[in-house]
Amino acid sequence: MSKNRSKARSSLREFDLIRTIRNRYGRATRSIAHGIGDDAAVVSWTGRQGLLTTDLVAEGIHFDLRTATLIDVGYRAAAANLSDIAAMGGRPEYLLVALAIPRSGKNVDVARLYRGIMAACRPYDVRLIGGDTSASACGWFISITLTGSATHGRPLLRSGARNGDGLYVTGTIGDSRAGLKLLQSRRPKRSDAHVSLPHRRFLIRRHLRPDARIAMGQWLSRENFPTSAIDLSDGLSGDLRHVCRESGVGAEVQMNSFPLSPALRAYARSAGLDAASIALAGGEDYELLFTVASTVRSRFERSAARQNIPVTRIGVIRPASAGIRVSWPDGRTSPLPRISYEHFEPASKT
């Protein structure tokens, strides 16, 4: 961790904090020659292609401590990075965490944040090797950098989709958005009472403790089925646009084909909303969106079924000239609306 002279608060001492983090999470391994404590970490890289990703989360923009604990915040911040590695079919390896801590922050707050971060990383044996700390004048800022490696040759990219490819998604989508809406209901609406407690817990957990699809990404890479892939962080509407832009193609999405959980359907009924529309706009599900060539579609679907890997075909790739279109549940078709998350829109529009 680099030497930052700004103290987060009189009760916090930076180097004591670093020492505590190092003692708790900075264990040496054969591949880490030098970790926390030097100006930079020294690791032994493998012969595979390296993957590097980073995400920044800011209080008031990405999270609200009235609806999430610092453990939840840490977990979600790490999961966002893990999901990036999953989308490329990789194995996550090393972690760096930079914090800007508000002056009200205490040692126990930092401990809770790291507890969440490491809880997300522990199943994948990710090692913390460094980071930085600073004071913040306006809330918490957490920047996580994660390294990894391509496990089966080439990494999966956004840029390989071709006309005629099938468009697939893992798991169910829209759950995180519904969970966030439930958390934001300071006073539960009368309609919320029609959502059972198990369904409420499922949706809220999907928002606060998302699972990165590391194993699924590695399976897709190993079997060499996808022509392109991305994780669903900004929402299906926005992330599909990323794939189409990078691949130079269009797409047609069938909303009637969306994989929707019973919990999301129950929430949508209670709120008088369309569940598929929630899934189209919702972000932070951290499922994988990917394309598969039509020539191997049947073989891919049989293989996924044998492995009990939940995948659903939700559309098809079209030529760029066709644009990106959506077929609505009522039979209408239209250009895909721009309803995904945008960091620089006013908060009321997100």
Stockholm file with secondary structure:
# STOCKHOLM 1.0

chainA/1-350         MSKNRSKARSSLREFDLIRTIRNRYGRATRSIAHGIGDDAAVVSWTGRQGLLTTDLVAEGIHFDLRTATLIDVGYRAAAANLSDIAAMGGRPEYLLVALAIPRSGKNVDVARLYRGIMAACRPYDVRLIGGDTSASACGWFISITLTGSATHGRPLLRSGARNGDGLYVTGTIGDSRAGLKLLQSRRPKRSDAHVSLPHRRFLIRRHLRPDARIAMGQWLSRENFPTSAIDLSDGLSGDLRHVCRESGVGAEVQMNSFPLSPALRAYARSAGLDAASIALAGGEDYELLFTVASTVRSRFERSAARQNIPVTRIGVIRPASAGIRVSWPDGRTSPLPRISYEHFEPASKT
#=GR chainA/1-350 SS CCCCCCCSCTTCCHHHHHHHHHHHHCCCBTTEEECTTSSSCEECCCSSCEEEEEEEEEBTTTBCTTTSCHHHHHHHHHHHHHHHHHHTTEEEEEEEEEEEEETTCCHHHHHHHHHHHHHHHGGGTCEEEEEEEEEESSSCEEEEEEEEEESSSSCCCSSCCCTTCEEEEESCCSHHHHHHHHHHCSSCCGGGGGSCHHHHHHHHHHHHSCCCCHHHHHHHHHHTCEEEEEECSSCHHHHHHHHHHHHTEEEEEEGGGCCCCHHHHHHHHHHTCCHHHHHHHCCCCCCEEEEECGGGHHHHHHHHHHTTCCEEEEEEEEEGGGCEEEECTTSCEEECCCCSCCTTSCGGGC
#=GC SS_cons         CCCCCCCSCTTCCHHHHHHHHHHHHCCCBTTEEECTTSSSCEECCCSSCEEEEEEEEEBTTTBCTTTSCHHHHHHHHHHHHHHHHHHTTEEEEEEEEEEEEETTCCHHHHHHHHHHHHHHHGGGTCEEEEEEEEEESSSCEEEEEEEEEESSSSCCCSSCCCTTCEEEEESCCSHHHHHHHHHHCSSCCGGGGGSCHHHHHHHHHHHHSCCCCHHHHHHHHHHTCEEEEEECSSCHHHHHHHHHHHHTEEEEEEGGGCCCCHHHHHHHHHHTCCHHHHHHHCCCCCCEEEEECGGGHHHHHHHHHHTTCCEEEEEEEEEGGGCEEEECTTSCEEECCCCSCCTTSCGGGC
//
